């Protein structure tokens, strides 16, 4: 084949079509015809002839020992076969020259380069045609009767250039058959480069013939072989030096691009540069950059294109070669012993030859790095395997570091427990969304959700159970939101929701309803089935704020308002902000007031609705705030809940209540006192012992103490709560279910609770005069209590008509504004001192935060 600069696209195999076969046959036939018709020019007949097998050897050496030239990422193969071609024009007949070149080139194509039958035949036909064209052109252009001189030299070089032009035109035609565009400018450029290279290389052969003559053919062959071998050694050394430089650049590139995507890009690009590969593939399995392991993923790089991927590579994994591969492999289509899957592996990717090495991260093989489609005439060799392994090792370290950096970035913006976006990520997105909502008519909805009763789970079942509960409910919230909203965890049991798809309050409330519905199904945690509630606040942008901070704060205010009202969803309104400000002031000052024993009590009698006699009393906290004035029981307990002082407040009220009971016993008017039992205290295993010790300390009989509990406080940990209640009942303490009728599972647990009294919620009692439905509910509760042998108390009795209706419905006891405290039960002017809570011997002190 003529001397030429070979562009990478020429290394593609000819398309296996009838056109290529016919074209190759035409080239071969033309060569035979021209060779048969041609004779050695008469002017050169006196020169000694060189046998064909010498030329076969020369052509074999020059075809095998091509010179590799690099220009950036492109590789060019420079064949020196024009040198023996020019020599053959002077020292051989056309037939022998053609035979020598065909035999020598064919041996290289088949035995050394291992080309397929079609490709080897095409290339052999092409060199034969080029040789025939060169001999015919030389015979035609050689001046008659001239055996030496510039005209003869020019004729030889022109004949060699003609062979190069034929080579270029034929190869460009094949490229066009592949579907690539071929322009006149490109064709002229290829032809020009072939003429230049053919002339330059052919000049060396011309010099050998003219300067040394035929007698120097053997020294010429030896010298040429030595020059070629020396150049190949120099080229190999230069290639290693270049590879070393590129490895240094690879290390620098990987160090400067620590992110996962940048590392993948650097590995692909640098591997292609180092090994002059037209196709590079990185395939990983179970080793993605996120938290969840991925299936087989592939990244690839092709000439003239960008990085492709990651793509799902499940269809390629394990085809012909295990994934990850057991070791480095040089794969060629023809299956060999020990490598039967090479053909299948290459066929799945449409490759002719490939070099693949395993990729190991943390001493574990997780994929492979593959290069294929080498540019130039050379093939992959053993040294290339080591080079690719070096690239893979560098890449594996960088991928491990990149994965760690990306994971750290992920964890910086996501909650570790639930995998949801965290407060930082949510605030960043919220600020952008709020700003957009302020500049355009696109509204947004911000929600804050808090779990009701979650603290009791942590305190009783432990933090692992609480974490599992959070994971389950967080997953439900994320699924309920779907693509309509983003759910994030702000911290603890508090979550936030951001949506830009809702255009008004009704739509936002509908989304809130979907989110709250996740609490309907119990959660099995630590052997218990828990059913919590949720309180959710909503603010709308830009109506309720134009900044992320304002929207989040107002949603938080609405959430606390919903929690105060017993849970559910609440839309923000400006009046809630004033109420919340007062609540924050109370929560801030309450800790100091409890520590200074400034919180007092108020007494509300429970009377017989028929006779008006006092049956018992409920003792409630009261506090005179220096700025807000008298603060009642409900806002006090809300403030205590915000500041974590509910347990401390309950202890103070219990001690004062027992002090009152002791005073009334001493006055000869013993009355049972009832106090509210904080949910966190209910599940404290030390509560029964503390209560019995307090009764002994105050000298109050157990039957004169009543403890009121809400059913929701039992649901957080039913097993432990029921055990505590049974111990209290066994000690003689009176147990009361407060606000009965508002719990969604009251009838479920009522038969299991060891209680003595039910209190009908004031919301039913206050509407008895106007609502037949409420009268039906109250009658049902009264009948239920009578059937179970329980006392029934109606709360919130405010007028005489309500008292009369209750008597008609069969309710015997009531409390409310209608019944003042009798004088004999009035409180001392200075209040009732309550002793500090002593430590219970042998048991840990109930924690007060």
Secondary structure by P-SEA (a helix, b strand, c coil): cccccccccccccccccaaaaaaaaaaaaaaaaaaaaccccccccccccccaaaaaaaaaaaaabbbbbbcccbbbbbbcaaaaaaaaaccccaaaaaaaaaaaaaaaacccccccaaaaaaaaaaaaaaaaaaaaaaaaaccccccccaaaaaaaaaaaaaaaaaaaaaaaaaaaaacccccaaaaaaaaaaaaaaaaaaaaaaaaaaaaccccaaaaaaaaaaaaaaaaaaaaaaaaaaaaaaaaaaaaaaaaacccaaaaaaaaaaaaaaaacccbbbbbbcccccccccccbbbbbccccccccccccccccccccccccccccccccccccccccaaaaaaaaaccccbbbbbbbcccccccccccccccccccccaaaaaaaaaaaaaaaaaaaaaaaaaaaaaaaacccccccccaaaaaaaaaaaaaaaaaccbbbbbbbbbbcaaaaaaacccaaaaaaaaaaaaaaaaaaacccbbbbbccccbbbbbbcccccaaaaaaaaaaaaccccccccccccbbbbbbbbbbbbcccccccaaaaaaaaaaaaaaaaaacccbbbbcaaaaaaaaaaaaaaaaaaaaaaaccccbbbbbbcccccccccbbbbbbbbbccccccccaaaaaaaaaaacaaaaaaaaaaaaaaaaaaaaaaacbbbbbbbbbbcccccccaaaaaaaaaaaaaccccccbbbbbbaaaaaacaaaaaaaaaaaaaabbbbbbccccccccccccccccccccccccccccccccccaaaaaaaaaaaaaaaaabbbbbbcccccaaaaaaaaaacccccccccccccccccccccccccccccccccccccccc
